[in-house]
Amino acid sequence: MFIIRFVFVFCILYGNLATAAFTSFKELEKALLQDTVYEYASRPQSSDPDGATHVNVRVVITDVQPIQHQSIDVIVHIQSTWDDQRLQYTHSRNPGTVNETLVNTLHDKVWKPDLYLEPEWTLNNDPGKLILRIISSGAVGSSKRFRATIPCSTRDVGIEHVNFLCTTRVIPHSHLIDEVRLHWTNIEPMQLRYGAVGDGSQITGEENGTCEWNYLSGMRQSCVEVKLYVKRHFPSIFYRLYIPSFMAVLMAWSSFWIHRDEASARIKLGTLVVWTVMTEYISIEVAFPEYLDNTAGNVWMCGCMIFTWASFIFYVIIHVVRRREKSKSRHEEEKEKEKEREAKRTGERALSISTLHPDARLADNGLKGYSVWDNRNKFKMTKVFVSSFKLERWCRLWFGLLFLAFTIFFLSYYGRDLFY
């Protein structure tokens, strides 16, 4: 009977002292193998006044894919460490630094923070490679591998690049802020390794901070925020888009130096330049399908199309004014010839009648056959307020000045990547 009581008391004391330090790591594993899953799978009690378990987080980015549709695909390793006094054990060597790796079969028996990467994530861990390291002082560390799609917003636009700001957060899945509180590690909280620089996209900087996330109404969770500054390059776009379109606008400008009577040459040149710029703009979708999202490229190509179309339309206006000038000149010549013919036919009497009647009209009871000046309105012509010569000179000057001003504005606003 005494032996039975002793065994019963020993089991109770062993269960109560499970949180005490073990004499070795093997004894810790043995206790975990026994029916103590409810004891170690629960959240460890914290000695801090807030009662929350403090978890230190480190983010390691090992792969970055090019940005597509305002998002970037990355492979992230989330490393976390926390203190669990129930897992302390002693070691013959330095007890504060010696660590052991727990076998995979015991991972589910030990409490771990259920961290995930927001907003989209895919856990990509190989069960055979899961590692849970326990330091003899009770500190525990684990690592999770995620393949995530992080949303990005345009931050800065250049001619050959676009800077994006990609923001994501690390959040505990089922713990509120008074249960688990996340912090960044003091040493290298964020690391970029291996393929962190992809083809066409490059991480140029990062920021990390703490945050709180509204899980439900009145329920908040602790989180850490990750900000990635990503630059997307278009290395050959300058030579395949900007220079050809710039030369096309110069060709449109040079058409104002062709004589305004050469309608055939100027119309052919204007049509060729307009279709060249439009075809080049459309072909960008095939050569650089993602460049259509670049504001700089759209602004430049729209400006070039406006200038090329303007050169063609201005010449049409010049041609219409020139045609009216020729028509007016021809009508003036015909009018002078008509006057000369009437002067010869009517003689001096017509001249005297014209003198008596300055408005070149005969009275109703006047001589018949001398009322030819009543048809003077057939030479009526629309007035030309600006000559075609002046209009063409203005186009030569203002077209060049406006295109130069547009180019300077574009380079000052978008062309900073060409000078830095």
Sequence and secondary structure as in RCSB ss.txt:
>XXXX:A:sequence
MFIIRFVFVFCILYGNLATAAFTSFKELEKALLQDTVYEYASRPQSSDPDGATHVNVRVVITDVQPIQHQSIDVI
VHIQSTWDDQRLQYTHSRNPGTVNETLVNTLHDKVWKPDLYLEPEWTLNNDPGKLILRIISSGAVGSSKRFRATI
PCSTRDVGIEHVNFLCTTRVIPHSHLIDEVRLHWTNIEPMQLRYGAVGDGSQITGEENGTCEWNYLSGMRQSCVE
VKLYVKRHFPSIFYRLYIPSFMAVLMAWSSFWIHRDEASARIKLGTLVVWTVMTEYISIEVAFPEYLDNTAGNVW
MCGCMIFTWASFIFYVIIHVVRRREKSKSRHEEEKEKEKEREAKRTGERALSISTLHPDARLADNGLKGYSVWDN
RNKFKMTKVFVSSFKLERWCRLWFGLLFLAFTIFFLSYYGRDLFY
>XXXX:A:secstr
 HHHHHHHHHHHHHHHGGGS BSSHHHHHHHHHSS HHHHSS     STT  EEEEEEEEEEEE   BTTEEEEE
EEEEEEEE GGG B  SS TTT EEEE GGGGGGS    EEEESEEEE   GGG  EEEETTSEEEEEEEEEEEE
EEEEEEE SSEEEEEEEEEEEESS  TTTEEEEE SS SEEEEEE B SSEEEEEEEEEEEEEEEETTEEEEEEE
EEEEEEEE TTHIIIIIHHHHHHHHHHHHGGGS TT HHHHHHHHHHHHHHHHHHHHHHHHH GGGGG HHHHHH
HHHHHHHHHHHHHHHHHHHHHHHHHHHHHHHHHHHHHHHHHHHHHHHHHHHHHHHH TTS   TTS TT  GGGG
GGGG     SS HHHHHHHHHHHHHHHHHHHHHHHHHHHGGGGT 
